[in-house]
Amino acid sequence: MLVVMKANATEAEIENVVAVLRENRNKPERLPGHTRVAIGVMGNKEYVRQDDILRLPGVAEVIEVTKKYKRVSREFHPQDTLVKVGQAVFGAGQPVMIAGPCSVESEEQVLSTAHMLKSEGVHILRGGIFKPRTSPYFFQGIGYAGLKHLQKARAETGLPICVEIMATEDIDLYKDEVDMIQVGARNMQNFDLLKKLARIQTPVLLKRGHAAYLEEFLMAAEYLLDGGNHNVVLCERGIRTFETSSRNTLDLNSVALMRTLTHLPVIVDPSHAAGRHDMVPPLARAAIATGVHGLIVETHPNPSKALSDANQQLDFDQFRDLMRQIRHLAAALPDLYSPEAIAHA
């Protein structure tokens, strides 16, 4: 339930509504808006009659939130949420670019990639140190040594780092050493992990599971917000369908729909959606045309020698060309992206 206060409601009237809701063992949360305050009601431990709330001084209307996901829904939070990672802000009028290798393999690989990305205006460096692989015989990452390489790249370039987390026991390390924590598709419904990430404030990049319904995806995000972490960015990375000609099917339908259903920033991962480097640029352009808040793209100094997902990673020249295309396309869409933000990227 959402209690919308009148524009001229006093602080005393707002606090009175909060107190009444708490008396009924609900969890009210103030949601300041541009012109008025709304109060989100979570818990519903005891039934509260709408008519009783409407009679309280200062109350304009009471809205039932019909979605299973409450805090994630625009019904609960109409304004867009901005998520800041380093100097980058998701939802501030410029597509935020996250890029880097699928897996951290060596210090030289990471540093050369980071410096190239910095020169191209990329905002965040990504790299996997532990890799969830389908086969136990595939390369699994170099572990914590990889985090040291990423941190050195951050020190040299100023790029914040985004790293996928695999285990709950690493949360204390990640919250202090990583700028953005990625929850991969295979862990989207690892509820123990989500509950513990909800207790920290480090931004979380939540990827959609390859067989998850959109509602399931948003419900996974609900775990994070309900636990107190509102710094969440959603990532569409393709879903499994009957089509086998590419790795996954990029669900741009859901990308467009999420922009209406949720206030959280939404980005797209064309690398995992395609599984083929030649499909990454057109999928990235299509995503930008929907007005997404950013992209996450894989690039490698020498993709043919990459230890994981070699075929979907762009080499440096291909990545530079993609960045040129993205800048031109975003600049041509002033209704979706701020020309001033693009100009200063």
C-alpha positions as CSV (number, residue, x, y, z in Angstrom):
1,M,0.0,0.0,0.0
2,L,1.2,3.5,-0.8
3,V,-0.1,6.5,1.3
4,V,0.3,9.7,-0.7
5,M,0.3,12.9,1.4
6,K,-1.0,16.3,0.3
7,A,1.5,18.7,-1.0
8,N,1.0,21.0,2.0
9,A,1.0,18.2,4.6
10,T,2.9,19.1,7.8
11,E,5.7,17.1,9.4
12,A,3.4,16.4,12.3
13,E,0.7,15.0,10.0
14,I,3.2,12.8,8.2
15,E,4.6,11.5,11.5
16,N,1.0,10.8,12.7
17,V,0.4,8.6,9.7
18,V,3.6,6.7,10.2
19,A,2.7,6.2,13.9
20,V,-0.7,4.8,13.0
21,L,0.8,2.4,10.6
22,R,3.3,1.2,13.1
23,E,0.6,0.6,15.6
24,N,-0.8,-1.9,13.2
25,R,2.6,-3.7,13.0
26,N,3.3,-2.5,9.5
27,K,6.6,-1.1,8.2
28,P,6.1,2.4,6.9
29,E,8.8,4.0,4.8
30,R,8.9,7.6,3.9
31,L,9.4,8.3,0.2
32,P,10.1,12.0,-0.4
33,G,9.0,13.2,-3.8
34,H,9.5,16.5,-5.8
35,T,6.3,18.0,-4.5
36,R,5.0,15.7,-1.8
37,V,5.8,12.8,0.5
38,A,4.5,9.3,0.0
39,I,4.7,6.6,2.7
40,G,5.2,3.0,1.5
41,V,3.6,0.4,3.7
42,M,5.4,-3.0,3.9
43,G,4.6,-6.0,6.0
44,N,0.8,-5.9,6.3
45,K,1.0,-7.7,9.6
46,E,-2.5,-6.4,10.5
47,Y,-5.1,-5.3,8.0
48,V,-5.4,-1.5,7.7
49,R,-8.6,-0.1,6.2
50,Q,-8.0,2.4,3.5
51,D,-10.9,4.5,4.7
52,D,-9.3,4.9,8.2
53,I,-6.0,6.1,6.6
54,L,-7.8,8.5,4.3
55,R,-9.5,10.2,7.2
56,L,-6.1,11.1,8.8
57,P,-5.1,14.8,8.3
58,G,-2.8,15.5,5.4
59,V,-3.6,12.3,3.5
60,A,-4.4,12.8,-0.2
61,E,-5.0,9.2,-1.4
62,V,-4.2,5.6,-0.7
63,I,-3.0,3.4,-3.6
64,E,-2.9,-0.4,-3.5
65,V,0.4,-1.7,-4.9
66,T,-0.7,-4.6,-7.0
67,K,2.8,-6.0,-7.9
68,K,4.3,-8.8,-5.9
69,Y,7.5,-6.8,-5.9
70,K,6.8,-3.7,-3.8
71,R,9.9,-1.7,-3.3
72,V,11.1,-2.4,-6.9
73,S,7.8,-1.2,-8.4
74,R,7.1,2.3,-9.9
75,E,3.8,2.1,-8.0
76,F,5.8,2.3,-4.8
77,H,8.6,4.6,-6.1
78,P,7.6,6.6,-9.1
79,Q,10.8,8.5,-9.6
80,D,13.9,7.0,-11.2
81,T,16.5,5.7,-8.8
82,L,20.1,6.9,-9.5
83,V,22.9,4.6,-8.6
84,K,26.4,6.0,-8.3
85,V,29.6,3.9,-8.8
86,G,32.7,6.0,-8.7
87,Q,32.0,9.1,-10.8
88,A,29.5,7.2,-13.0
89,V,25.8,7.6,-12.3
90,F,23.3,5.1,-13.7
91,G,20.2,7.0,-14.8
92,A,21.7,10.4,-15.1
93,G,21.3,10.9,-18.8
94,Q,24.4,9.1,-20.1
95,P,24.7,5.4,-20.9
96,V,27.2,4.0,-18.4
97,M,29.8,1.8,-20.0
98,I,31.2,-1.2,-18.1
99,A,33.8,-3.2,-19.9
100,G,36.7,-5.6,-19.5
101,P,37.7,-9.2,-19.9
102,C,35.5,-12.1,-19.1
103,S,38.2,-13.5,-16.8
104,V,41.2,-11.8,-15.2
105,E,44.2,-13.8,-16.5
106,S,47.3,-11.7,-15.7
107,E,48.3,-8.3,-14.5
108,E,49.5,-7.3,-18.0
109,Q,46.2,-8.3,-19.5
110,V,44.2,-6.3,-17.0
111,L,46.4,-3.2,-17.1
112,S,46.5,-2.9,-20.8
113,T,42.8,-3.4,-21.0
114,A,42.1,-0.8,-18.3
115,H,44.3,1.9,-19.9
116,M,42.6,1.3,-23.3
117,L,39.1,1.6,-21.6
118,K,40.0,4.7,-19.8
119,S,41.2,6.4,-23.1
120,E,37.8,5.5,-24.6
121,G,35.7,7.0,-21.9
122,V,34.6,3.8,-20.3
123,H,33.3,4.3,-16.7
124,I,33.8,1.0,-14.9
125,L,36.2,-1.9,-15.3
126,R,34.8,-5.4,-15.1
127,G,36.7,-8.7,-14.7
128,G,35.9,-12.1,-13.3
129,I,38.2,-13.7,-10.7
130,F,36.1,-16.7,-9.9
131,K,34.1,-18.1,-12.8
132,P,31.0,-20.2,-12.6
133,R,31.5,-22.6,-15.5
134,T,29.2,-25.3,-16.8
135,S,32.0,-27.9,-16.8
136,P,34.3,-28.5,-13.9
137,Y,37.1,-28.9,-16.4
138,F,36.8,-25.4,-17.8
139,F,39.0,-22.5,-16.6
140,Q,37.6,-21.3,-13.2
141,G,39.5,-18.1,-12.8
142,I,42.7,-17.2,-10.9
143,G,40.9,-16.3,-7.6
144,Y,42.0,-13.6,-5.2
145,A,45.2,-12.8,-7.2
146,G,42.9,-11.5,-9.9
147,L,41.4,-8.9,-7.4
148,K,44.9,-7.6,-6.8
149,H,45.3,-7.0,-10.5
150,L,42.0,-5.2,-10.8
151,Q,42.9,-3.0,-7.8
152,K,46.2,-2.1,-9.4
153,A,44.3,-1.1,-12.6
154,R,42.0,1.0,-10.5
155,A,44.9,2.7,-8.8
156,E,46.5,3.5,-12.2
157,T,43.4,4.6,-14.2
158,G,40.9,5.7,-11.6
159,L,38.3,3.3,-13.0
160,P,36.0,1.7,-10.3
161,I,35.9,-2.1,-10.5
162,C,32.9,-4.5,-10.9
163,V,33.6,-8.1,-9.8
164,E,31.2,-11.1,-9.7
165,I,30.7,-12.7,-6.3
166,M,30.3,-16.4,-5.9
167,A,30.2,-17.1,-2.2
168,T,28.6,-15.4,0.8
169,E,31.8,-15.6,2.8
170,D,33.4,-13.1,0.4
171,I,30.9,-10.3,1.1
172,D,33.0,-8.7,3.8
173,L,36.0,-8.6,1.4
174,Y,34.0,-7.4,-1.5
175,K,32.2,-4.6,0.3
176,D,35.6,-3.0,1.2
177,E,37.6,-3.8,-1.9
178,V,35.1,-3.8,-4.8
179,D,33.2,-0.8,-6.1
180,M,30.3,-2.8,-7.6
181,I,29.4,-6.4,-6.9
182,Q,28.0,-8.5,-9.7
183,V,25.5,-11.2,-9.0
184,G,25.7,-13.5,-12.0
185,A,22.8,-15.2,-13.8
186,R,23.4,-18.5,-12.1
187,N,23.1,-16.8,-8.7
188,M,20.1,-14.6,-9.4
189,Q,18.0,-16.8,-7.1
190,N,20.7,-17.5,-4.5
191,F,18.5,-16.0,-1.8
192,D,21.0,-16.4,1.0
193,L,23.5,-14.4,-1.0
194,L,20.9,-11.8,-1.9
195,K,19.8,-11.4,1.8
196,K,23.4,-10.8,2.9
197,L,24.2,-8.4,0.0
198,A,21.1,-6.5,1.1
199,R,22.7,-5.6,4.4
200,I,25.6,-3.7,2.8
201,Q,25.4,-0.5,0.7
202,T,27.9,-1.5,-2.1
203,P,26.1,-1.2,-5.4
204,V,24.9,-4.5,-6.9
205,L,24.7,-5.4,-10.5
206,L,22.0,-8.1,-10.7
207,K,21.9,-10.2,-13.8
208,R,18.8,-12.0,-15.0
209,G,18.8,-15.8,-14.9
210,H,18.8,-17.4,-18.3
211,A,15.5,-19.1,-17.6
212,A,13.9,-16.5,-15.3
213,Y,10.6,-14.9,-15.9
214,L,10.7,-11.1,-15.7
215,E,8.7,-11.2,-12.4
216,E,11.2,-13.6,-10.9
217,F,14.0,-11.3,-11.9
218,L,12.3,-8.3,-10.2
219,M,11.5,-10.4,-7.2
220,A,15.2,-11.2,-6.8
221,A,15.9,-7.4,-6.8
222,E,13.1,-7.1,-4.2
223,Y,15.2,-9.1,-1.8
224,L,18.0,-6.6,-2.0
225,L,15.8,-3.5,-1.6
226,D,13.8,-5.0,1.2
227,G,16.9,-5.8,3.1
228,G,18.1,-2.2,2.8
229,N,20.4,-2.0,-0.2
230,H,18.8,0.4,-2.7
231,N,21.9,0.6,-4.9
232,V,20.8,-2.0,-7.5
233,V,21.3,-2.0,-11.2
234,L,19.4,-4.6,-13.3
235,C,21.1,-6.4,-16.2
236,E,19.4,-8.2,-19.1
237,R,21.8,-10.7,-20.5
238,G,19.7,-12.8,-22.7
239,I,17.4,-15.8,-21.9
240,R,17.3,-19.4,-23.1
241,T,14.7,-20.0,-25.8
242,F,14.2,-22.8,-28.4
243,E,16.6,-20.9,-30.8
244,T,20.1,-22.4,-30.9
245,S,21.8,-20.2,-33.5
246,S,23.2,-17.9,-30.8
247,R,24.1,-18.4,-27.2
248,N,20.9,-16.7,-25.8
249,T,18.0,-14.5,-27.1
250,L,18.4,-10.9,-26.0
251,D,15.0,-10.0,-24.5
252,L,14.6,-6.3,-25.5
253,N,10.8,-6.7,-24.9
254,S,11.6,-7.1,-21.2
255,V,14.1,-4.2,-21.3
256,A,11.4,-1.9,-22.6
257,L,8.9,-3.2,-20.1
258,M,11.2,-2.9,-17.1
259,R,11.6,0.8,-17.9
260,T,7.9,1.1,-17.1
261,L,7.6,-1.4,-14.3
262,T,10.6,-0.4,-12.1
263,H,12.5,2.7,-11.0
264,L,15.8,0.8,-10.9
265,P,18.4,1.4,-13.7
266,V,18.5,-1.2,-16.4
267,I,21.5,-2.1,-18.5
268,V,22.2,-4.8,-21.2
269,D,24.9,-7.3,-21.7
270,P,25.2,-8.0,-25.4
271,S,28.3,-10.2,-25.0
272,H,26.5,-13.0,-23.1
273,A,23.3,-12.5,-25.1
274,A,25.1,-13.2,-28.4
275,G,28.0,-15.5,-27.5
276,R,29.5,-14.2,-30.8
277,H,31.7,-11.1,-31.1
278,D,30.2,-10.1,-34.5
279,M,26.7,-9.8,-32.9
280,V,27.8,-7.6,-30.0
281,P,27.8,-4.3,-31.9
282,P,24.3,-4.6,-33.4
283,L,22.8,-5.8,-30.2
284,A,24.5,-3.0,-28.3
285,R,23.1,-0.5,-30.7
286,A,19.6,-2.0,-30.4
287,A,19.8,-1.8,-26.6
288,I,20.9,1.9,-26.7
289,A,17.9,2.6,-28.9
290,T,15.6,1.4,-26.1
291,G,17.0,4.0,-23.7
292,V,18.9,1.6,-21.4
293,H,21.0,3.1,-18.7
294,G,24.2,1.4,-19.8
295,L,26.0,-1.6,-21.3
296,I,28.4,-4.2,-20.1
297,V,30.7,-5.5,-22.8
298,E,33.6,-8.0,-22.8
299,T,36.9,-7.0,-24.4
300,H,40.3,-8.7,-24.4
301,P,43.8,-7.8,-25.8
302,N,43.9,-11.0,-27.8
303,P,40.5,-12.8,-27.7
304,S,41.8,-15.8,-29.6
305,K,43.9,-16.6,-26.5
306,A,41.3,-15.8,-23.9
307,L,40.9,-18.6,-21.3
308,S,37.1,-18.2,-21.2
309,D,34.3,-17.1,-23.6
310,A,36.9,-16.2,-26.3
311,N,34.3,-16.0,-29.1
312,Q,32.2,-13.3,-27.5
313,Q,35.0,-10.8,-26.6
314,L,35.9,-7.9,-28.8
315,D,39.5,-7.0,-29.5
316,F,40.6,-3.5,-28.8
317,D,40.0,-2.1,-32.3
318,Q,36.5,-3.6,-32.4
319,F,35.8,-2.2,-29.0
320,R,37.0,1.3,-30.0
321,D,34.7,1.1,-33.0
322,L,31.8,0.1,-30.8
323,M,32.4,3.0,-28.5
324,R,32.3,5.4,-31.5
325,Q,29.0,3.9,-32.6
326,I,27.5,4.2,-29.1
327,R,28.5,7.8,-28.7
328,H,27.0,8.8,-32.1
329,L,23.8,6.9,-31.5
330,A,23.3,8.2,-28.0
331,A,23.9,11.8,-29.3
332,A,21.2,11.2,-31.9
333,L,18.6,10.3,-29.3
334,P,18.2,13.5,-27.2
335,D,14.8,12.4,-25.9
336,L,16.6,9.4,-24.3
337,Y,20.0,10.7,-23.4
338,S,21.2,14.2,-22.3
339,P,23.3,15.8,-25.0
340,E,25.2,17.6,-22.2
341,A,26.0,14.3,-20.5
342,I,27.2,12.7,-23.7
343,A,29.3,15.8,-24.6
344,H,31.2,15.6,-21.3
345,A,31.7,11.9,-21.3
